[in-house]
Amino acid sequence: ISSASEVDKIEAIKTRKGATLMANLRDMWTGKLVGNGNSTDEYRLYMDPHTYRLGVFIGVQPERAEALLGEGEIHGGTPQRFLWFPVTDPWTPPIGREPDWPDAIVWASPIPDPGDEHARYGTWEDAGLRNVTTRYGVLRELWVCGSYRREVLTKRKVVLSEQVDGGGVESHLTLCRGKLAANMAFLFGEVGISEEVW
């Protein structure tokens, strides 16, 4: 998980000569191979496809959003890969009537732990994930419900058959919603995207 409290930091880095920040962020969003082929092994770093997950939080004020919402970034697909939320609260209570700070949230991870008798699942297979062997090692395939799968395939077919343009600001919406659903399910102690979560 990475964060930039000010979008200006992103703008400063992306405008450097030879900067690949935005292209790397877009690649990392879908778990692609990323890295730098520097001249020495000491500084050479690669991350194999689908062996990592990246979460990015960026503070963006509307008048400073050009770094992510400029025409070049829209055509590149950068803003389509983000979930956008306001941080204002029009229902904030009056001063002196704020609610008490909530107690700690008790959460049990759905990650299998054979040594923990209270674990929700004993193995990844119990959790509904199957191992997939790739040239990068063994990865786990996330289970998704039929409704999500149908939506992905339907939208993809429409784009491939040229019934609609595949670009635009909603071009990654279904995958973005799927990633959110998988993470929400994880917070509720589940692995995968069920019909209920979707």
C-alpha positions as CSV (number, residue, x, y, z in Angstrom):
1,I,0.0,0.0,0.0
2,S,1.4,3.4,-1.0
3,S,0.0,6.8,-0.4
4,A,0.6,10.4,-1.6
5,S,-1.2,12.9,0.5
6,E,-0.7,15.5,-2.2
7,V,-1.2,14.9,-5.9
8,D,1.5,17.5,-6.6
9,K,4.1,14.8,-5.7
10,I,2.8,12.6,-8.5
11,E,2.9,15.5,-10.9
12,A,6.5,16.3,-9.9
13,I,7.7,12.7,-10.5
14,K,5.7,12.1,-13.7
15,T,7.1,15.2,-15.4
16,R,10.8,14.2,-14.9
17,K,12.6,13.3,-18.1
18,G,12.2,9.6,-18.8
19,A,9.7,9.1,-16.0
20,T,7.7,5.9,-16.3
21,L,5.6,6.3,-13.1
22,M,2.2,6.5,-14.7
23,A,2.8,3.7,-17.1
24,N,4.1,1.5,-14.2
25,L,1.0,2.4,-12.1
26,R,-1.3,1.3,-15.0
27,D,0.7,-1.9,-15.4
28,M,0.7,-2.7,-11.7
29,W,-3.1,-2.2,-11.5
30,T,-3.5,-5.4,-13.6
31,G,-0.6,-7.2,-12.0
32,K,1.8,-7.0,-15.0
33,L,5.6,-7.5,-15.0
34,V,7.2,-4.3,-13.8
35,G,10.7,-3.3,-13.1
36,N,13.8,-1.4,-14.0
37,G,16.7,-2.7,-16.0
38,N,19.4,-0.6,-14.4
39,S,23.1,-1.1,-15.3
40,T,24.0,-3.0,-12.2
41,D,22.4,-6.1,-10.6
42,E,22.3,-4.2,-7.3
43,Y,19.8,-1.7,-8.6
44,R,17.9,-4.0,-11.0
45,L,14.4,-4.8,-9.7
46,Y,11.6,-6.8,-11.3
47,M,8.3,-8.0,-10.0
48,D,6.8,-11.0,-11.8
49,P,3.2,-10.8,-13.1
50,H,0.5,-11.5,-10.5
51,T,3.0,-12.1,-7.6
52,Y,2.1,-8.8,-6.0
53,R,-0.8,-6.4,-5.2
54,L,-0.7,-2.7,-5.1
55,G,-3.0,-0.3,-3.4
56,V,-2.5,3.5,-3.8
57,F,-4.2,6.3,-1.9
58,I,-3.8,9.8,-3.4
59,G,-5.1,13.1,-2.0
60,V,-6.5,15.0,-4.9
61,Q,-8.0,18.5,-4.7
62,P,-10.2,19.2,-7.7
63,E,-8.2,22.2,-8.8
64,R,-4.9,20.2,-8.7
65,A,-6.3,17.1,-10.5
66,E,-4.5,17.6,-13.8
67,A,-1.8,15.1,-12.9
68,L,-4.5,12.3,-13.0
69,L,-7.2,13.9,-15.1
70,G,-5.3,15.5,-17.9
71,E,-6.1,14.5,-21.5
72,G,-3.0,12.3,-21.8
73,E,-3.8,10.4,-18.6
74,I,-7.5,9.9,-19.6
75,H,-6.4,8.5,-23.0
76,G,-3.8,6.4,-21.2
77,G,-6.4,5.0,-18.8
78,T,-5.0,6.3,-15.5
79,P,-8.1,7.8,-13.9
80,Q,-10.3,4.8,-14.9
81,R,-8.2,2.7,-12.7
82,F,-9.0,4.6,-9.5
83,L,-12.0,4.7,-7.2
84,W,-12.9,8.3,-6.5
85,F,-14.4,9.3,-3.1
86,P,-15.0,12.7,-1.5
87,V,-13.5,13.2,1.9
88,T,-16.1,15.8,3.0
89,D,-19.0,14.9,5.3
90,P,-22.1,17.1,5.0
91,W,-23.7,15.2,7.9
92,T,-20.9,15.8,10.4
93,P,-22.4,16.3,13.9
94,P,-22.2,19.7,15.6
95,I,-19.2,20.4,17.8
96,G,-19.7,18.8,21.2
97,R,-22.1,16.1,19.9
98,E,-19.5,14.0,18.1
99,P,-19.9,10.2,18.7
100,D,-17.5,8.3,20.9
101,W,-14.5,6.8,19.2
102,P,-15.5,3.2,18.2
103,D,-14.0,0.2,19.8
104,A,-11.4,-1.8,17.9
105,I,-12.8,-3.9,15.1
106,V,-12.4,-7.6,15.7
107,W,-11.5,-9.3,12.4
108,A,-10.5,-12.8,11.5
109,S,-8.5,-13.2,8.4
110,P,-9.9,-15.6,5.8
111,I,-6.3,-16.6,4.9
112,P,-5.9,-20.3,5.7
113,D,-3.9,-21.1,8.7
114,P,-3.7,-24.9,9.4
115,G,-2.1,-24.2,12.8
116,D,-5.0,-22.0,14.0
117,E,-8.0,-24.0,15.2
118,H,-10.1,-20.8,15.0
119,A,-9.1,-20.1,11.3
120,R,-12.1,-19.9,9.0
121,Y,-10.3,-22.1,6.4
122,G,-7.6,-24.8,6.9
123,T,-6.3,-24.7,3.3
124,W,-6.6,-22.5,0.2
125,E,-8.6,-25.3,-1.4
126,D,-11.1,-25.1,1.5
127,A,-11.4,-21.4,0.8
128,G,-12.4,-22.1,-2.8
129,L,-9.1,-21.2,-4.4
130,R,-7.2,-23.5,-6.7
131,N,-3.5,-23.4,-7.4
132,V,-2.5,-22.5,-10.9
133,T,1.1,-23.2,-11.9
134,T,2.7,-20.6,-14.1
135,R,6.3,-19.9,-15.2
136,Y,6.4,-17.4,-12.3
137,G,5.5,-20.0,-9.7
138,V,2.2,-21.3,-8.1
139,L,-0.5,-18.6,-8.0
140,R,-4.0,-18.9,-6.5
141,E,-7.0,-18.4,-8.7
142,L,-9.7,-16.2,-7.1
143,W,-13.2,-17.6,-7.3
144,V,-15.9,-15.2,-8.8
145,C,-19.6,-15.6,-9.0
146,G,-21.5,-16.2,-12.3
147,S,-23.0,-12.7,-12.4
148,Y,-19.6,-11.0,-12.3
149,R,-18.2,-13.4,-14.8
150,R,-21.2,-12.8,-17.2
151,E,-20.8,-9.0,-16.8
152,V,-17.1,-9.1,-17.7
153,L,-17.6,-11.4,-20.7
154,T,-20.6,-9.4,-21.9
155,K,-18.8,-6.1,-21.8
156,R,-15.7,-7.5,-23.4
157,K,-17.7,-9.1,-26.2
158,V,-19.4,-5.7,-27.0
159,V,-15.9,-4.1,-27.2
160,L,-14.3,-6.9,-29.2
161,S,-17.2,-6.9,-31.7
162,E,-16.8,-3.1,-32.1
163,Q,-20.3,-2.3,-30.9
164,V,-18.8,0.3,-28.6
165,D,-15.5,2.0,-28.2
166,G,-13.3,0.2,-25.7
167,G,-11.8,3.5,-24.3
168,G,-13.4,6.2,-22.3
169,V,-13.6,7.0,-18.6
170,E,-15.6,3.8,-17.8
171,S,-13.4,1.4,-19.7
172,H,-12.1,-0.3,-16.5
173,L,-15.2,0.1,-14.4
174,T,-16.1,-3.6,-14.2
175,L,-12.6,-4.7,-13.2
176,C,-12.4,-1.8,-10.8
177,R,-15.7,-2.9,-9.2
178,G,-14.6,-6.5,-9.1
179,K,-11.4,-5.5,-7.3
180,L,-13.4,-3.5,-4.8
181,A,-15.9,-6.4,-4.3
182,A,-13.0,-8.9,-3.7
183,N,-11.4,-6.6,-1.1
184,M,-14.8,-5.9,0.6
185,A,-15.4,-9.7,0.8
186,F,-11.9,-10.1,2.4
187,L,-12.8,-7.5,5.0
188,F,-15.9,-9.6,5.8
189,G,-13.8,-12.7,6.2
190,E,-14.5,-14.3,2.8
191,V,-12.3,-15.2,-0.2
192,G,-13.6,-14.6,-3.7
193,I,-16.6,-12.6,-5.1
194,S,-19.9,-14.2,-4.2
195,E,-23.3,-13.2,-5.6
196,E,-24.1,-11.5,-2.3
197,V,-21.0,-9.4,-2.4
198,W,-21.3,-8.6,-6.1
